[in-house]
Amino acid sequence: MAVLAGVAAFVALFFVLVLPRLTKGSDSGGTQVVAGQEVEVTIPDGSTTAGIASILKDAGVISDTSSFLQEVQKQNVEQKLKSGTYSLLTGSSDANVINQLMAGPNSTASTLQVPEGYTVAQIASLVEEKFGISSSDFIAQAKASNYVADYPFLSEAANDSLEGFLFPKTYDFGGQTVTADSVIRAMLTQYQTEIATLDLDTARQALEARYGTSFTNYDVLTMASIIEKEALTDDDRTLISSVFYNRIAASMPLQSDATLAYTLGREVTADDLTQDDPYNTYTNMGLTPTPICNPGLASLTAAANPQDTSYYYFYITSSVHAFSETYEEHQQIIAQNSGA
């Protein structure tokens, strides 16, 4: 396992084993890619960072090579990415992939990879596939009341739900006997560790001062989950966050398709937008009753620290990332990019 030189010549010969792929949108070629599929990727010795980005893009692990290269440069870790064979997830965030490449090749025998944006139900299916624990048993165990004594932050959880609190990352259970309880505890402990880096209490107070509205830490988590489902790139997250907070401050509904899709379990149609559903943010003001997925650190950070903008609308596709201050501007952007 050699540390890659950022300036080394690109080795063209590489091996990538790709299982069925998927993402939040489509790649630049228009191919539908679904996030969360495990793929095996081999990074050859001597690969440049550009070469690594190309390999990851071809495997569906990242959606954009330029964004990945910018993140590598920003973190100044060109010399720290390691060669070898990795088990990675399609549709991963740039930061998560970089962390894995710095850690080195990973064994999959006792690991569980949970992608950003998965729901409790989706995690339950992953656990069943990986460890043979029935998804129904996992869901039955995944109740806030079962863990609030050890994890006091769960006192805010609504509907006895752990949605939002099961932190997405790669977990290594080291050959131990894995149970629904041990998986859930590992994820709650990781959430506790990650959230401590954000100082949510201070961030929440800053949000209240900026937007003139009261928020709880649970509100910030719920906001992060919506951002996770709406964003296609890391750069979108703080802007999307600003749009939603601006709309709350202006007493406007969030109008997020992702929130209704959470309960419908499918893409939302125009006819769905009038449904009487607590997760319908077209007909209900404010945030949803619970988070709609388990967000990663990038979305949590964006929810805690939105950009300061005057945006109230956004239009995001695989090729267009546009934010608008007025509805008229928003409609113009949609008309200009209706075929994008």
C-alpha positions as CSV (number, residue, x, y, z in Angstrom):
1,M,0.0,0.0,0.0
2,A,1.9,3.0,-1.3
3,V,1.1,6.7,-0.6
4,L,0.3,8.3,-3.9
5,A,2.4,11.2,-5.3
6,G,0.2,14.0,-6.4
7,V,2.5,14.7,-9.3
8,A,3.1,11.1,-10.3
9,A,2.3,10.0,-13.9
10,F,-1.2,8.7,-14.3
11,V,-1.3,4.9,-14.6
12,A,-3.9,4.2,-17.2
13,L,-4.4,0.5,-16.4
14,F,-6.8,0.1,-13.6
15,F,-9.5,-2.4,-12.5
16,V,-12.9,-1.3,-11.3
17,L,-15.6,-3.8,-10.4
18,V,-18.9,-2.1,-10.4
19,L,-22.1,-3.6,-9.1
20,P,-25.5,-2.1,-10.2
21,R,-25.1,1.7,-9.8
22,L,-27.3,4.5,-8.8
23,T,-27.2,8.3,-7.6
24,K,-29.4,11.3,-6.6
25,G,-29.4,12.4,-10.2
26,S,-27.7,11.5,-13.4
27,D,-24.1,11.7,-14.5
28,S,-22.9,14.1,-17.2
29,G,-23.7,11.4,-19.8
30,G,-27.3,11.2,-18.6
31,T,-26.9,7.7,-17.1
32,Q,-29.1,7.2,-14.1
33,V,-27.0,6.3,-11.1
34,V,-28.5,5.3,-7.7
35,A,-26.7,6.3,-4.5
36,G,-25.7,3.7,-1.9
37,Q,-24.6,0.7,-4.0
38,E,-21.4,-1.0,-2.8
39,V,-18.7,-1.1,-5.5
40,E,-15.1,-2.3,-5.4
41,V,-12.6,0.1,-6.8
42,T,-8.8,-0.4,-7.2
43,I,-6.5,2.7,-7.2
44,P,-3.1,1.7,-8.8
45,D,0.2,2.8,-7.4
46,G,1.4,6.0,-8.9
47,S,-2.0,7.4,-9.8
48,T,-2.4,11.1,-9.9
49,T,-5.3,12.8,-8.1
50,A,-6.8,13.5,-11.6
51,G,-6.5,9.8,-12.3
52,I,-8.1,8.8,-9.0
53,A,-11.0,11.2,-9.7
54,S,-11.5,9.6,-13.1
55,I,-11.6,6.1,-11.6
56,L,-14.0,7.2,-8.9
57,K,-16.3,9.0,-11.4
58,D,-16.3,5.9,-13.8
59,A,-17.3,3.7,-10.8
60,G,-20.2,6.1,-9.9
61,V,-18.6,6.8,-6.5
62,I,-18.4,10.6,-7.1
63,S,-20.6,12.6,-9.5
64,D,-18.1,15.3,-10.6
65,T,-14.3,15.1,-10.9
66,S,-13.8,18.8,-10.7
67,S,-15.6,19.0,-7.4
68,F,-13.6,16.1,-6.0
69,L,-10.3,17.6,-7.1
70,Q,-11.2,21.0,-5.6
71,E,-12.0,19.3,-2.2
72,V,-8.6,17.4,-2.3
73,Q,-6.8,20.7,-3.0
74,K,-8.8,22.5,-0.3
75,Q,-7.8,19.9,2.3
76,N,-4.2,19.8,0.9
77,V,-4.2,16.0,1.0
78,E,-2.8,15.2,-2.5
79,Q,0.1,13.3,-0.9
80,K,-2.1,11.4,1.6
81,L,-4.4,9.4,-0.8
82,K,-3.4,5.7,-0.7
83,S,-3.5,3.1,-3.4
84,G,-5.2,-0.2,-3.1
85,T,-8.6,-1.8,-3.4
86,Y,-11.5,-0.2,-1.7
87,S,-15.2,-1.0,-1.0
88,L,-16.9,2.3,-1.6
89,L,-20.5,3.5,-2.1
90,T,-21.9,5.1,-5.2
91,G,-23.1,8.7,-4.8
92,S,-20.8,9.4,-1.8
93,S,-19.8,12.9,-0.8
94,D,-16.3,14.1,-1.8
95,A,-15.3,14.5,1.8
96,N,-16.3,11.0,2.8
97,V,-14.4,9.4,-0.1
98,I,-11.3,11.4,0.6
99,N,-11.4,10.3,4.2
100,Q,-11.6,6.7,3.1
101,L,-8.7,7.1,0.6
102,M,-6.6,8.6,3.4
103,A,-7.4,5.7,5.8
104,G,-6.3,3.1,3.2
105,P,-7.8,0.0,1.7
106,N,-10.7,-1.4,3.7
107,S,-11.9,-5.0,4.3
108,T,-15.6,-5.6,3.8
109,A,-16.0,-8.8,5.9
110,S,-17.2,-7.0,9.0
111,T,-17.9,-3.6,7.7
112,L,-21.2,-1.8,7.2
113,Q,-21.3,1.2,4.8
114,V,-24.2,3.5,5.4
115,P,-24.5,6.3,2.8
116,E,-25.6,9.9,3.6
117,G,-29.3,10.3,3.2
118,Y,-30.5,6.8,4.0
119,T,-33.6,6.4,6.1
120,V,-34.0,4.0,9.0
121,A,-35.9,1.6,6.8
122,Q,-33.1,1.7,4.2
123,I,-30.4,1.1,6.9
124,A,-32.5,-1.8,8.1
125,S,-32.4,-3.4,4.7
126,L,-28.6,-2.9,4.5
127,V,-28.2,-4.5,7.9
128,E,-30.3,-7.5,6.8
129,E,-28.3,-7.9,3.6
130,K,-24.9,-7.6,5.4
131,F,-25.5,-9.4,8.7
132,G,-28.7,-11.4,8.3
133,I,-30.6,-9.4,10.9
134,S,-34.2,-9.1,9.7
135,S,-35.1,-5.5,8.8
136,S,-38.3,-5.8,10.8
137,D,-36.3,-6.6,13.9
138,F,-34.0,-3.7,13.3
139,I,-36.9,-1.3,12.8
140,A,-38.6,-2.6,16.0
141,Q,-35.4,-2.0,17.9
142,A,-34.8,1.5,16.4
143,K,-36.9,3.4,18.9
144,A,-35.7,6.5,20.7
145,S,-37.2,5.3,24.0
146,N,-34.8,2.3,23.9
147,Y,-31.7,4.5,24.0
148,V,-32.6,7.9,25.5
149,A,-31.2,6.9,28.9
150,D,-27.7,6.4,27.4
151,Y,-28.1,9.2,24.7
152,P,-29.9,12.1,26.3
153,F,-30.0,14.1,23.0
154,L,-32.7,11.7,22.0
155,S,-35.1,13.4,24.4
156,E,-36.0,15.7,21.5
157,A,-36.9,12.9,19.1
158,A,-40.5,13.0,17.9
159,N,-42.7,9.9,17.3
160,D,-40.1,7.7,19.2
161,S,-38.1,7.8,15.9
162,L,-34.4,7.5,15.5
163,E,-34.6,9.0,12.0
164,G,-31.8,11.5,11.7
165,F,-29.7,10.2,14.5
166,L,-28.2,7.1,12.8
167,F,-25.0,8.7,11.5
168,P,-24.0,7.6,8.0
169,K,-20.4,6.3,7.6
170,T,-18.5,3.0,7.3
171,Y,-18.6,0.9,10.5
172,D,-16.2,-1.9,11.3
173,F,-17.6,-4.5,13.8
174,G,-14.3,-6.4,13.9
175,G,-15.7,-9.9,13.7
176,Q,-17.9,-9.4,16.8
177,T,-21.4,-10.8,17.0
178,V,-23.5,-8.1,15.4
179,T,-27.0,-7.3,16.6
180,A,-29.5,-4.7,15.8
181,D,-28.7,-3.1,19.2
182,S,-24.9,-3.0,18.6
183,V,-25.4,-1.4,15.1
184,I,-27.7,1.2,16.5
185,R,-25.5,2.0,19.4
186,A,-22.5,2.4,17.1
187,M,-24.4,4.8,15.0
188,L,-25.8,6.8,17.9
189,T,-22.3,7.1,19.4
190,Q,-20.9,8.3,16.1
191,Y,-23.7,10.9,15.8
192,Q,-22.8,12.1,19.3
193,T,-19.2,12.4,18.3
194,E,-19.9,14.2,15.1
195,I,-22.4,16.6,16.4
196,A,-20.1,17.7,19.2
197,T,-17.8,19.3,16.5
198,L,-20.6,21.6,15.5
199,D,-21.6,23.2,18.9
200,L,-25.2,23.1,18.0
201,D,-26.3,25.2,20.9
202,T,-24.2,28.1,19.8
203,A,-25.2,27.6,16.1
204,R,-28.9,27.5,17.0
205,Q,-28.7,30.7,19.0
206,A,-27.0,32.4,16.0
207,L,-29.8,31.1,13.7
208,E,-32.4,32.5,16.1
209,A,-30.7,35.9,16.1
210,R,-30.4,36.0,12.3
211,Y,-33.9,34.8,11.4
212,G,-35.9,35.9,14.3
213,T,-37.4,32.5,14.9
214,S,-37.0,29.9,17.6
215,F,-35.2,26.7,16.7
216,T,-34.4,23.5,18.7
217,N,-31.4,21.3,18.0
218,Y,-33.9,18.8,16.6
219,D,-35.1,21.5,14.2
220,V,-31.5,21.9,12.9
221,L,-31.2,18.1,12.5
222,T,-34.5,18.0,10.6
223,M,-33.3,20.9,8.4
224,A,-30.1,19.0,7.7
225,S,-32.1,15.9,6.6
226,I,-34.0,18.0,4.0
227,I,-30.8,19.6,2.7
228,E,-29.3,16.1,2.4
229,K,-32.2,15.0,0.1
230,E,-32.2,18.2,-2.0
231,A,-28.5,18.8,-2.6
232,L,-26.6,17.3,-5.4
233,T,-23.2,18.7,-4.5
234,D,-21.5,19.9,-1.4
235,D,-21.4,23.5,-2.7
236,D,-25.2,23.5,-2.9
237,R,-25.8,22.7,0.7
238,T,-25.3,26.0,2.5
239,L,-27.2,27.8,-0.3
240,I,-30.1,25.4,0.0
241,S,-30.0,25.9,3.7
242,S,-30.2,29.7,3.3
243,V,-33.3,29.3,1.0
244,F,-35.2,27.2,3.5
245,Y,-34.3,29.4,6.5
246,N,-35.3,32.5,4.5
247,R,-38.6,30.9,3.7
248,I,-39.3,30.1,7.3
249,A,-38.4,33.6,8.4
250,A,-40.8,35.0,5.7
251,S,-43.6,32.6,6.8
252,M,-43.4,30.8,3.4
253,P,-43.8,27.0,3.1
254,L,-40.6,25.1,2.3
255,Q,-42.2,23.4,-0.7
256,S,-39.7,20.6,-0.8
257,D,-40.7,17.5,-2.8
258,A,-38.2,15.4,-0.8
259,T,-40.3,15.7,2.4
260,L,-43.5,14.3,0.8
261,A,-41.5,11.6,-1.0
262,Y,-40.4,10.4,2.4
263,T,-43.9,9.2,3.3
264,L,-45.0,8.3,-0.2
265,G,-41.9,6.2,-0.9
266,R,-41.6,7.4,-4.5
267,E,-41.1,10.5,-6.6
268,V,-43.7,13.2,-6.1
269,T,-46.2,14.2,-8.8
270,A,-48.1,17.4,-9.2
271,D,-51.3,15.7,-8.0
272,D,-49.6,14.8,-4.8
273,L,-48.9,18.4,-3.7
274,T,-52.4,18.9,-2.3
275,Q,-52.3,15.8,-0.2
276,D,-53.2,16.1,3.5
277,D,-49.9,14.8,4.9
278,P,-47.8,16.1,7.8
279,Y,-44.7,15.8,5.6
280,N,-46.2,17.8,2.8
281,T,-44.3,21.1,3.0
282,Y,-46.5,22.6,0.3
283,T,-49.6,22.6,2.5
284,N,-47.9,22.8,5.9
285,M,-45.7,25.6,7.2
286,G,-42.4,25.0,8.8
287,L,-40.3,21.8,9.2
288,T,-41.5,18.2,9.1
289,P,-42.4,16.3,12.3
290,T,-39.2,14.3,12.1
291,P,-36.1,14.3,10.0
292,I,-36.7,12.6,6.6
293,C,-33.3,10.8,6.5
294,N,-30.0,10.4,8.3
295,P,-27.8,13.3,7.1
296,G,-24.1,13.4,6.8
297,L,-21.8,16.0,8.5
298,A,-21.8,18.3,5.4
299,S,-25.5,18.7,5.6
300,L,-25.5,19.1,9.4
301,T,-22.8,21.8,9.0
302,A,-24.9,23.5,6.3
303,A,-28.0,23.4,8.5
304,A,-26.1,24.9,11.4
305,N,-24.3,27.5,9.3
306,P,-26.3,28.6,6.2
307,Q,-24.9,31.2,3.9
308,D,-26.3,34.7,4.4
309,T,-28.3,35.2,1.2
310,S,-31.6,36.7,0.0
311,Y,-32.5,33.6,-2.0
312,Y,-36.0,32.1,-1.7
313,Y,-35.9,29.6,-4.6
314,F,-33.6,27.1,-6.2
315,Y,-33.6,25.0,-9.3
316,I,-31.1,22.1,-9.3
317,T,-30.5,19.4,-11.9
318,S,-27.4,17.4,-12.8
319,S,-26.3,20.3,-15.0
320,V,-28.0,23.4,-13.5
321,H,-27.5,24.8,-10.0
322,A,-29.4,28.1,-9.8
323,F,-30.7,30.2,-6.9
324,S,-33.1,33.1,-7.2
325,E,-34.4,35.9,-5.0
326,T,-37.8,36.2,-6.7
327,Y,-40.4,33.9,-8.1
328,E,-40.2,35.6,-11.5
329,E,-36.4,35.0,-11.7
330,H,-37.1,31.4,-10.7
331,Q,-39.6,30.9,-13.4
332,Q,-37.2,32.4,-16.0
333,I,-34.5,30.0,-15.0
334,I,-36.9,27.0,-15.3
335,A,-38.0,28.2,-18.7
336,Q,-34.4,28.7,-19.9
337,N,-33.3,25.2,-18.7
338,S,-36.5,23.2,-19.3
339,G,-34.5,20.8,-21.4
340,A,-31.4,20.6,-19.1
